Amino acid sequence: MSDVVAALLLALATENAELREQLASAQDMLVETAIDAGNMHALVEAMRTERDAWQEEAEMLRAQSARRA
């Protein structure tokens, strides 16, 4: 194997290792983002549930007020 081929293989191996590190980092970030998105979805659902309860209570109070009038 010539020095040129050896240098080329070394450069390719180095680049491959760097790309693998970048891929692992991107995968970690993707997992963290997915977890954050899941948490945000749960918060949004909780807020919707709370909003619906408030709306239901407001409608009930309106109906009671209308009956008294």
N, C-alpha and C positions, 0 to 999 in steps of 0.2 A: 504494500500500500504506500502510495507516495505521500509526501508531506502535505501536498495540496488536498488530497482526498481526506487525510486525517484531520487537517484543519477544518475542512468543510463539514465533516461528521461531527467534530467538536462544536462547531458553531451551530449546527442543526440541533444537537443534543441540548445545548445551552438555551437556545430559543424555545425548544420544546418544553424544557423545565420551567422557563419563565411564563410561557403560555398556560401551562398547567396550574401554576400558582395564581395567575390572573383568573382562570376559570374557577378555581376553588374559592377565591375571594368573591367573585360574582355570584356563585352559588350560595355562599353564606349570606350575602346581602339579600338575595332573592328569598331565602327562607325567613330572614328577619322581616322583610317587607310583607311576606304572606302572613306572618304572625301578627304584625301590626294591623294589617287589613282585617284579619279576623277579629281582633280586639275592637277595632273601630266599628265593624259591622254589629257586634254585640252591643256596643254603646248606642248605636243608632236605633237598633231594635228596642232597647230599653227606653229610649227617649220617645219612640213612637207609641209604645205601650202606655207610658205616662201621659203623653198628649191625648191619647184616646180616652183614658180615664178622666182627664180634666174636661174633655169635650162632653163626655157622657154626663158628668156631674153638672156641667153648665146647662145642658139640655134639660136635665131633671129639674134644676132650680128654675129655669125659664117656664117649664110646664107648671110647676107649683105656683109660680108667680101669676101665671095667666089664669089659673083656676081661682085664685083668690080675688082677682080683679073683676 
